[in-house]
Amino acid sequence: MADESATLTIKYLHMSNKGEFITGIGTGTQMMPNQRGIAKVTAEGTVWTSAPRLSHLNGGKWKVEGKVNTICIFSTI
C-alpha cells in the first residue's frame, strides 16, 4: 500500500494433542517495519473444525495483535 503497510490473508491448520484438526482463515494488516525490521500486525478471523469434541469452536472468532520480524536470514550447510 502507499503507506508501506500490507494487507494479509491468513490461513492456518492446527492439530490438537489428540490429533484433531482446527482450521482458521482471516485477514489483517501488517504495518511498515521499523529500522530493525519489526512490524506491528493486527488480524482477525473465524475458526472451523470437523472434530465433534471441538464443535463448539465452529464459527468462533479469533483476533491477534503482535509484532513480526520481517528480516529473514537464510543459511546453507
Secondary structure, DSSP 8 states (H G I E B T S, - for coil): -TTS-EEEEEEEEEE-TTS-EEEEEEEEEE----TTSEEEEEEEEEEEE--GGGGGGTT-EEEEEEEEE--------
